[in-house]
Amino acid sequence: MKTIKKEIIAVCVSKAKGERKTDVGQGELQQGFGLVGDAHGGDWHRQVSLLADESIEKMRAAGLDVGAGDFAENLTTRGIHLYSLPIGTRLRVGASALLEITQIGKVCHDRCAIYHQAGDCVMPREGIFAIVLEGGPVKTGDAVEILEPIAGEGSQ
């Protein structure tokens, strides 16, 4: 059986909310804030947004030319079905950063550019949000470790 590596494949920021983010390859996750330099950082429950490349692939399969950051996510992952993780799950990102999942999906009050282009957007259903419990550097290729068991796997 092939083991799929759980990893960061993009680190993305934007100067303003409501726009696609740019993959900058690396950044700093700041405790209690989020990704330094990103418009969504702050003292709230959605400091960092994550979306799996597998979710983005669903939109590519629908014919869209989209990639990392196009859904306004900070961290694009591979190898994890993020939306299946329960709220409260902690993720070790890279050597030292620690995130805690606070929200799965979101309500889109204003339809984003992706929705208007495709008639659908995967972020409201499959994107997740987290707070930064412990800061640290993050870069493309960093491992992501799930620290608490997924419901139904292991102890509860």
MDTraj code that builds the backbone (N, CA, C; nanometers):
import mdtraj as md
import numpy as np

residues = "MET LYS THR ILE LYS LYS GLU ILE ILE ALA VAL CYS VAL SER LYS ALA LYS GLY GLU ARG LYS THR ASP VAL GLY GLN GLY GLU LEU GLN GLN GLY PHE GLY LEU VAL GLY ASP ALA HIS GLY GLY ASP TRP HIS ARG GLN VAL SER LEU LEU ALA ASP GLU SER ILE GLU LYS MET ARG ALA ALA GLY LEU ASP VAL GLY ALA GLY ASP PHE ALA GLU ASN LEU THR THR ARG GLY ILE HIS LEU TYR SER LEU PRO ILE GLY THR ARG LEU ARG VAL GLY ALA SER ALA LEU LEU GLU ILE THR GLN ILE GLY LYS VAL CYS HIS ASP ARG CYS ALA ILE TYR HIS GLN ALA GLY ASP CYS VAL MET PRO ARG GLU GLY ILE PHE ALA ILE VAL LEU GLU GLY GLY PRO VAL LYS THR GLY ASP ALA VAL GLU ILE LEU GLU PRO ILE ALA GLY GLU GLY SER GLN".split()
xyz = np.array([
    [0.0852, -0.1179, 0.0000],
    [0.0000, 0.0000, 0.0000],
    [0.0898, 0.1242, 0.0000],
    [0.0597, 0.2176, -0.0885],
    [0.1372, 0.3403, -0.0986],
    [0.0951, 0.4378, 0.0114],
    [0.1929, 0.4926, 0.0821],
    [0.1661, 0.5927, 0.1850],
    [0.1731, 0.7301, 0.1208],
    [0.0690, 0.8093, 0.1418],
    [0.0660, 0.9448, 0.0885],
    [0.1189, 1.0388, 0.1947],
    [0.2162, 1.1186, 0.1564],
    [0.2769, 1.2146, 0.2487],
    [0.1780, 1.3269, 0.2769],
    [0.1624, 1.3597, 0.4028],
    [0.0788, 1.4726, 0.4446],
    [0.1700, 1.5939, 0.4495],
    [0.1445, 1.6899, 0.3587],
    [0.2381, 1.8007, 0.3485],
    [0.1726, 1.9304, 0.3023],
    [0.2475, 2.0385, 0.3211],
    [0.2101, 2.1702, 0.2708],
    [0.2622, 2.1799, 0.1281],
    [0.1759, 2.2169, 0.0350],
    [0.2243, 2.2340, -0.1024],
    [0.2238, 2.3805, -0.1460],
    [0.1644, 2.4694, -0.0639],
    [0.1681, 2.6122, -0.0938],
    [0.1411, 2.6921, 0.0327],
    [0.2060, 2.8073, 0.0428],
    [0.1851, 2.9037, 0.1515],
    [0.1442, 3.0336, 0.0826],
    [0.0200, 3.0786, 0.1086],
    [-0.0381, 3.1869, 0.0297],
    [-0.0843, 3.3042, 0.1161],
    [-0.0644, 3.4259, 0.0643],
    [-0.1063, 3.5473, 0.1333],
    [-0.1738, 3.6423, 0.0352],
    [-0.2523, 3.7344, 0.0918],
    [-0.3103, 3.8440, 0.0137],
    [-0.3096, 3.9686, 0.0997],
    [-0.3078, 4.0827, 0.0336],
    [-0.3059, 4.2113, 0.1048],
    [-0.4450, 4.2517, 0.1524],
    [-0.5504, 4.1992, 0.0858],
    [-0.6877, 4.2355, 0.1205],
    [-0.7733, 4.1104, 0.1298],
    [-0.8806, 4.1203, 0.2077],
    [-0.9767, 4.0108, 0.2173],
    [-1.0586, 4.0056, 0.0885],
    [-1.1115, 3.8868, 0.0584],
    [-1.1999, 3.8720, -0.0564],
    [-1.1300, 3.8605, -0.1902],
    [-1.0001, 3.8317, -0.1886],
    [-0.9296, 3.8140, -0.3153],
    [-0.8453, 3.6878, -0.3112],
    [-0.8093, 3.6417, -0.4303],
    [-0.7224, 3.5246, -0.4389],
    [-0.5891, 3.5573, -0.3728],
    [-0.5248, 3.4526, -0.3229],
    [-0.3970, 3.4715, -0.2560],
    [-0.2839, 3.4265, -0.3486],
    [-0.1645, 3.4764, -0.3206],
    [-0.0456, 3.4438, -0.3986],
    [0.0418, 3.3477, -0.3200],
    [0.0883, 3.2432, -0.3877],
    [0.1785, 3.1471, -0.3241],
    [0.3161, 3.2124, -0.3089],
    [0.3576, 3.2314, -0.1846],
    [0.4874, 3.2926, -0.1561],
    [0.5908, 3.1884, -0.1125],
    [0.5494, 3.0617, -0.1051],
    [0.6425, 2.9528, -0.0774],
    [0.6786, 2.9303, 0.0678],
    [0.6791, 3.0366, 0.1473],
    [0.7126, 3.0237, 0.2891],
    [0.6593, 3.1437, 0.3643],
    [0.6482, 3.1260, 0.4948],
    [0.6003, 3.2355, 0.5780],
    [0.6210, 3.2041, 0.7243],
    [0.5640, 3.2887, 0.8065],
    [0.5755, 3.2729, 0.9511],
    [0.4355, 3.2692, 1.0113],
    [0.4043, 3.1599, 1.0803],
    [0.2790, 3.1507, 1.1539],
    [0.3033, 3.2112, 1.2914],
    [0.2261, 3.3134, 1.3248],
    [0.2444, 3.3852, 1.4515],
    [0.1352, 3.3458, 1.5499],
    [0.1751, 3.3065, 1.6691],
    [0.0807, 3.2669, 1.7731],
    [-0.0224, 3.3763, 1.7951],
    [-0.1502, 3.3364, 1.7986],
    [-0.2584, 3.4292, 1.8261],
    [-0.2903, 3.5260, 1.7133],
    [-0.2285, 3.5097, 1.5970],
    [-0.2509, 3.6014, 1.4852],
    [-0.2825, 3.5294, 1.3546],
    [-0.1934, 3.4428, 1.3105],
    [-0.2095, 3.3768, 1.1811],
    [-0.0829, 3.3882, 1.0996],
    [-0.0982, 3.3948, 0.9683],
    [0.0150, 3.4024, 0.8774],
    [0.0574, 3.5487, 0.8628],
    [0.1792, 3.5799, 0.9031],
    [0.2297, 3.7171, 0.8978],
    [0.2218, 3.7683, 0.7536],
    [0.1659, 3.8890, 0.7392],
    [0.1545, 3.9506, 0.6075],
    [0.0252, 3.9220, 0.5346],
    [-0.0626, 3.8433, 0.5963],
    [-0.1897, 3.8105, 0.5313],
    [-0.3039, 3.8922, 0.5910],
    [-0.3951, 3.9342, 0.5054],
    [-0.5072, 4.0197, 0.5460],
    [-0.6013, 3.9532, 0.6460],
    [-0.6051, 3.8203, 0.6504],
    [-0.6981, 3.7511, 0.7400],
    [-0.6426, 3.7294, 0.8802],
    [-0.5166, 3.7636, 0.9021],
    [-0.4574, 3.7468, 1.0334],
    [-0.5253, 3.8374, 1.1354],
    [-0.5279, 3.7943, 1.2597],
    [-0.5863, 3.8762, 1.3655],
    [-0.6304, 3.7916, 1.4827],
    [-0.6847, 3.8579, 1.5821],
    [-0.7277, 3.7913, 1.7046],
    [-0.8720, 3.7437, 1.6883],
    [-0.8885, 3.6330, 1.6146],
    [-1.0204, 3.5753, 1.5935],
    [-1.0070, 3.4272, 1.5654],
    [-1.1176, 3.3583, 1.5407],
    [-1.1160, 3.2128, 1.5293],
    [-1.0771, 3.1616, 1.3904],
    [-1.0598, 3.2510, 1.2919],
    [-1.0220, 3.2076, 1.1568],
    [-0.8894, 3.2712, 1.1155],
    [-0.7869, 3.2476, 1.1959],
    [-0.6562, 3.3085, 1.1712],
    [-0.5877, 3.2520, 1.0472],
    [-0.6063, 3.1228, 1.0233],
    [-0.5423, 3.0549, 0.9108],
    [-0.6472, 2.9694, 0.8410],
    [-0.6478, 2.9764, 0.7076],
    [-0.7386, 2.8909, 0.6309],
    [-0.6573, 2.7846, 0.5577],
    [-0.7142, 2.6655, 0.5505],
    [-0.6478, 2.5536, 0.4837],
    [-0.7446, 2.4882, 0.3855],
    [-0.6904, 2.4451, 0.2735],
    [-0.7690, 2.3732, 0.1733],
    [-0.6785, 2.2670, 0.1133],
    [-0.7327, 2.1481, 0.0933],
    [-0.6552, 2.0381, 0.0359],
    [-0.6485, 2.0508, -0.1158],
    [-0.5336, 2.0167, -0.1710],
    [-0.5191, 2.0137, -0.3163],
    [-0.6195, 1.9164, -0.3776],
    [-0.6546, 1.8122, -0.3029],
    [-0.7540, 1.7170, -0.3521],
    [-0.8895, 1.7856, -0.3733],
    [-0.9204, 1.8854, -0.2906],
    [-1.0438, 1.9631, -0.3087],
    [-1.0334, 2.0535, -0.4312],
    [-0.9175, 2.1158, -0.4480],
    [-0.8955, 2.2005, -0.5656],
    [-0.9055, 2.1173, -0.6931],
    [-0.8587, 1.9936, -0.6848],
    [-0.8643, 1.9037, -0.8009],
    [-1.0086, 1.8813, -0.8478],
    [-1.1025, 1.8819, -0.7557],
    [-1.2445, 1.8669, -0.7941],
    [-1.2872, 1.9814, -0.8851],
    [-1.2379, 2.1004, -0.8577],
    [-1.2719, 2.2160, -0.9403],
    [-1.1994, 2.2098, -1.0755],
    [-1.0763, 2.1585, -1.0748],
    [-1.0036, 2.1383, -1.2016],
    [-1.0785, 2.0374, -1.2878],
    [-1.1304, 1.9327, -1.2234],
    [-1.2059, 1.8306, -1.2960],
    [-1.3329, 1.8883, -1.3577],
    [-1.3826, 1.9983, -1.3001],
    [-1.5007, 2.0664, -1.3540],
    [-1.4624, 2.1622, -1.4673],
    [-1.3326, 2.1645, -1.5022],
    [-1.2882, 2.2436, -1.6156],
    [-1.2252, 2.3775, -1.5828],
    [-1.2033, 2.4049, -1.4550],
    [-1.1446, 2.5338, -1.4180],
    [-0.9929, 2.5264, -1.4124],
    [-0.9295, 2.6344, -1.4505],
    [-0.7850, 2.6468, -1.4405],
    [-0.7548, 2.7156, -1.3078],
    [-0.7478, 2.6379, -1.2003],
    [-0.7282, 2.6911, -1.0660],
    [-0.6141, 2.6181, -0.9972],
    [-0.5599, 2.6838, -0.8965],
    [-0.4506, 2.6232, -0.8219],
    [-0.4461, 2.6782, -0.6810],
    [-0.3336, 2.6569, -0.6172],
    [-0.3137, 2.6996, -0.4790],
    [-0.3339, 2.8507, -0.4657],
    [-0.4092, 2.8893, -0.3627],
    [-0.4355, 3.0300, -0.3350],
    [-0.5581, 3.0862, -0.4045],
    [-0.6053, 3.0193, -0.5077],
    [-0.7198, 3.0708, -0.5841],
    [-0.8490, 3.0707, -0.5043],
    [-0.8543, 2.9930, -0.3957],
    [-0.9738, 2.9886, -0.3116],
    [-0.9524, 3.0671, -0.1820],
    [-0.8495, 3.1507, -0.1823],
    [-0.8141, 3.2392, -0.0705],
    [-0.7674, 3.1630, 0.0530],
    [-0.7146, 3.0425, 0.0330],
    [-0.6607, 2.9664, 0.1458],
    [-0.5157, 3.0064, 0.1712],
    [-0.4768, 3.0037, 0.2990],
    [-0.3382, 3.0328, 0.3360],
    [-0.2471, 2.9139, 0.3102],
    [-0.2911, 2.7959, 0.3530],
    [-0.2103, 2.6759, 0.3398],
    [-0.2834, 2.5744, 0.2540],
    [-0.2177, 2.5321, 0.1475],
    [-0.2723, 2.4264, 0.0635],
    [-0.1985, 2.2990, 0.1025],
    [-0.2756, 2.1946, 0.1312],
    [-0.2175, 2.0685, 0.1770],
    [-0.2354, 1.9598, 0.0724],
    [-0.1650, 1.8503, 0.0942],
    [-0.1847, 1.7302, 0.0136],
    [-0.1808, 1.6119, 0.1088],
    [-0.2695, 1.5152, 0.0841],
    [-0.2673, 1.3920, 0.1617],
    [-0.3576, 1.3899, 0.2834],
    [-0.4381, 1.4948, 0.3037],
    [-0.5281, 1.5009, 0.4193],
    [-0.6665, 1.5438, 0.3723],
    [-0.7695, 1.4700, 0.4123],
    [-0.9074, 1.5138, 0.3872],
    [-0.9430, 1.6083, 0.5021],
    [-0.9053, 1.7324, 0.4864],
    [-0.9164, 1.8302, 0.5942],
    [-1.0565, 1.8408, 0.6526],
    [-1.1572, 1.8465, 0.5652],
    [-1.2943, 1.8689, 0.6106],
    [-1.3495, 1.7530, 0.6928],
    [-1.2795, 1.6401, 0.6952],
    [-1.3255, 1.5265, 0.7770],
    [-1.2685, 1.5315, 0.9194],
    [-1.1763, 1.6243, 0.9441],
    [-1.1179, 1.6357, 1.0776],
    [-1.2141, 1.7096, 1.1702],
    [-1.2333, 1.6623, 1.2912],
    [-1.3247, 1.7310, 1.3828],
    [-1.2657, 1.8623, 1.4363],
    [-1.3547, 1.9534, 1.4695],
    [-1.3138, 2.0777, 1.5347],
    [-1.2387, 2.0400, 1.6623],
    [-1.1312, 2.1102, 1.6893],
    [-1.0476, 2.0794, 1.8054],
    [-0.9244, 1.9978, 1.7712],
    [-0.9231, 1.9378, 1.6515],
    [-0.8050, 1.8627, 1.6089],
    [-0.6867, 1.9583, 1.5997],
    [-0.5730, 1.9106, 1.6435],
    [-0.4511, 1.9912, 1.6350],
    [-0.3610, 1.9363, 1.5253],
    [-0.2984, 2.0297, 1.4546],
    [-0.2085, 1.9947, 1.3453],
    [-0.0712, 2.0537, 1.3719],
    [0.0303, 1.9691, 1.3675],
    [0.1690, 2.0163, 1.3755],
    [0.2109, 2.0456, 1.2315],
    [0.2527, 2.1673, 1.2060],
    [0.2936, 2.2088, 1.0723],
    [0.4413, 2.2446, 1.0771],
    [0.5198, 2.1736, 0.9970],
    [0.6637, 2.1958, 1.0013],
    [0.7201, 2.1507, 1.1338],
    [0.8304, 2.2114, 1.1743],
    [0.8997, 2.1688, 1.2952],
    [0.8366, 2.2196, 1.4240],
    [0.7688, 2.3366, 1.4186],
    [0.7274, 2.3945, 1.5458],
    [0.5874, 2.4536, 1.5521],
    [0.5245, 2.4828, 1.4410],
    [0.3927, 2.5470, 1.4460],
    [0.2847, 2.4471, 1.4861],
    [0.1898, 2.4949, 1.5653],
    [0.0781, 2.4124, 1.6103],
    [-0.0516, 2.4883, 1.5845],
    [-0.1403, 2.4263, 1.5076],
    [-0.2705, 2.4845, 1.4758],
    [-0.3793, 2.4034, 1.5429],
    [-0.4922, 2.4687, 1.5717],
    [-0.6106, 2.3987, 1.6209],
    [-0.7284, 2.4364, 1.5328],
    [-0.7959, 2.3349, 1.4799],
    [-0.9094, 2.3579, 1.3909],
    [-1.0260, 2.4157, 1.4704],
    [-1.0801, 2.5279, 1.4205],
    [-1.1894, 2.5976, 1.4881],
    [-1.3180, 2.5987, 1.4072],
    [-1.3085, 2.5764, 1.2762],
    [-1.4275, 2.5829, 1.1914],
    [-1.4042, 2.5004, 1.0664],
    [-1.5089, 2.4326, 1.0223],
    [-1.5044, 2.3567, 0.8979],
    [-1.6053, 2.4195, 0.8035],
    [-1.5564, 2.4630, 0.6887],
    [-1.6424, 2.5306, 0.5932],
    [-1.6795, 2.6697, 0.6414],
    [-1.7547, 2.7387, 0.5582],
    [-1.7986, 2.8737, 0.5942],
    [-1.9170, 2.9117, 0.5073],
    [-1.9895, 3.0107, 0.5518],
    [-2.0995, 3.0651, 0.4737],
    [-2.0414, 3.1718, 0.3822],
    [-2.0713, 3.1622, 0.2551],
    [-2.0271, 3.2658, 0.1609],
    [-2.1418, 3.3637, 0.1423],
    [-2.1263, 3.4826, 0.1980],
    [-2.2305, 3.5850, 0.1844],
    [-2.2247, 3.6493, 0.0465],
    [-2.1043, 3.6705, -0.0023],
    [-2.0841, 3.7260, -0.1358],
    [-2.0215, 3.6168, -0.2201],
    [-2.0792, 3.5919, -0.3345],
    [-2.0238, 3.4897, -0.4231],
    [-1.8887, 3.5361, -0.4752],
    [-1.7871, 3.4497, -0.4600],
    [-1.6519, 3.4840, -0.5015],
    [-1.6371, 3.4694, -0.6525],
    [-1.5220, 3.5125, -0.7022],
    [-1.4937, 3.5049, -0.8454],
    [-1.4996, 3.3610, -0.8952],
    [-1.4530, 3.2670, -0.8147],
    [-1.4570, 3.1256, -0.8542],
    [-1.6013, 3.0797, -0.8724],
    [-1.6876, 3.1167, -0.7790],
    [-1.8281, 3.0767, -0.7895],
    [-1.8888, 3.1302, -0.9192],
    [-1.8620, 3.2559, -0.9500],
    [-1.9187, 3.3150, -1.0713],
    [-1.8616, 3.2502, -1.1967],
    [-1.7381, 3.2063, -1.1906],
    [-1.6738, 3.1431, -1.3054],
    [-1.7248, 3.0005, -1.3255],
    [-1.7452, 2.9285, -1.2147],
    [-1.7762, 2.7865, -1.2233],
    [-1.9175, 2.7495, -1.1833],
    [-1.9859, 2.8401, -1.1147],
    [-2.1169, 2.8055, -1.0628],
    [-2.1073, 2.7281, -0.9326],
    [-1.9862, 2.7170, -0.8792],
    [-1.9646, 2.6434, -0.7557],
    [-1.8294, 2.6854, -0.6974],
    [-1.8135, 2.6654, -0.5679],
    [-1.6849, 2.6899, -0.5012],
    [-1.6702, 2.5872, -0.3903],
    [-1.5551, 2.5256, -0.3831],
    [-1.5319, 2.4169, -0.2885],
    [-1.4952, 2.4662, -0.1479],
    [-1.4445, 2.5877, -0.1358],
    [-1.3977, 2.6368, -0.0055],
    [-1.5063, 2.6369, 0.1029],
    [-1.6290, 2.6798, 0.0726],
    [-1.7307, 2.6801, 0.1797],
    [-1.7627, 2.5417, 0.2368],
    [-1.7399, 2.4369, 0.1600],
    [-1.7697, 2.3014, 0.2064],
    [-1.6473, 2.2280, 0.2600],
    [-1.5326, 2.2504, 0.1992],
    [-1.4164, 2.1670, 0.2292],
    [-1.2972, 2.2422, 0.2863],
    [-1.3041, 2.3728, 0.2920],
    [-1.1983, 2.4497, 0.3558],
    [-1.2141, 2.4455, 0.5066],
    [-1.1038, 2.4586, 0.5775],
    [-1.1109, 2.4624, 0.7234],
    [-1.0348, 2.5846, 0.7742],
    [-1.0613, 2.6190, 0.8985],
    [-0.9994, 2.7354, 0.9609],
    [-0.9402, 2.6938, 1.0942],
    [-0.8336, 2.7646, 1.1326],
    [-0.7623, 2.7287, 1.2550],
    [-0.7048, 2.8527, 1.3220],
    [-0.6744, 2.8341, 1.4501],
    [-0.5984, 2.9349, 1.5233],
    [-0.4562, 2.8824, 1.5397],
    [-0.3636, 2.9743, 1.5616],
    [-0.2235, 2.9376, 1.5810],
    [-0.1953, 2.9331, 1.7313],
    [-0.1750, 2.8118, 1.7830],
    [-0.1430, 2.7940, 1.9245],
    [0.0051, 2.8154, 1.9517],
    [0.0880, 2.7716, 1.8576],
    [0.2332, 2.7898, 1.8665],
    [0.2815, 2.8326, 1.7296],
    [0.3570, 2.9400, 1.7249],
    [0.4053, 2.9918, 1.5979],
    [0.5285, 2.9193, 1.5480],
    [0.5662, 2.9568, 1.4265],
    [0.6867, 2.9010, 1.3678],
    [0.6860, 2.9173, 1.2179],
    [0.7981, 2.8892, 1.1547],
    [0.8055, 2.9006, 1.0092],
    [0.7248, 2.7903, 0.9417],
    [0.6770, 2.8208, 0.8218],
    [0.6053, 2.7222, 0.7407],
    [0.6495, 2.7418, 0.5969],
    [0.6703, 2.6300, 0.5255],
    [0.7122, 2.6403, 0.3862],
    [0.6618, 2.5207, 0.3068],
    [0.6616, 2.5382, 0.1764],
    [0.6253, 2.4297, 0.0864],
    [0.7134, 2.3091, 0.1164],
    [0.6503, 2.1932, 0.1261],
    [0.7222, 2.0693, 0.1557],
    [0.7215, 2.0300, 0.3014],
    [0.6795, 2.1228, 0.3905],
    [0.6717, 2.0893, 0.5329],
    [0.5692, 1.9789, 0.5562],
    [0.6009, 1.8921, 0.6504],
    [0.5081, 1.7858, 0.6896],
    [0.3947, 1.8436, 0.7737],
    [0.2778, 1.7802, 0.7642],
    [0.1633, 1.8116, 0.8486],
    [0.1296, 1.6840, 0.9249],
    [0.1252, 1.6953, 1.0563],
    [0.0967, 1.5802, 1.1408],
    [-0.0336, 1.6043, 1.2162],
    [-0.1238, 1.5078, 1.2083],
    [-0.2499, 1.5150, 1.2824],
    [-0.2217, 1.4622, 1.4224],
    [-0.2395, 1.5472, 1.5239],
    [-0.2008, 1.5125, 1.6600],
    [-0.3128, 1.4494, 1.7437],
    [-0.4344, 1.4699, 1.7046],
    [-0.5443, 1.4099, 1.7797],
    [-0.6203, 1.3179, 1.6872],
    [-0.6729, 1.2083, 1.7401],
    [-0.7365, 1.1077, 1.6538],
    [-0.8610, 1.1607, 1.5837],
    [-0.8818, 1.1106, 1.4656],
    [-1.0046, 1.1402, 1.3910],
    [-1.1142, 1.0534, 1.4493],
    [-1.2327, 1.1092, 1.4662],
    [-1.3457, 1.0345, 1.5231],
    [-1.3616, 0.9013, 1.4503],
    [-1.3739, 0.7962, 1.5266],
    [-1.3937, 0.6646, 1.4688],
    [-1.2627, 0.5894, 1.4458],
    [-1.1500, 0.6574, 1.4587],
    [-1.0195, 0.5937, 1.4423],
    [-0.9445, 0.6075, 1.5736],
    [-0.9282, 0.5012, 1.6434],
    [-0.8584, 0.5075, 1.7724],
    [-0.9534, 0.5428, 1.8849],
    [-0.8984, 0.5970, 1.9913],
    [-0.9812, 0.6271, 2.1086],
    [-1.0565, 0.7568, 2.0915],
    [-1.1627, 0.7717, 2.1701],
    [-1.2409, 0.8944, 2.1666],
    [-1.2417, 0.9583, 2.3017],
])
top = md.Topology()
chain = top.add_chain()
for i, resn in enumerate(residues, 1):
    res = top.add_residue(resn, chain, resSeq=i)
    for name in ("N", "CA", "C"):
        top.add_atom(name, md.element.get_by_symbol(name[0]), res)
traj = md.Trajectory(xyz[None], top)
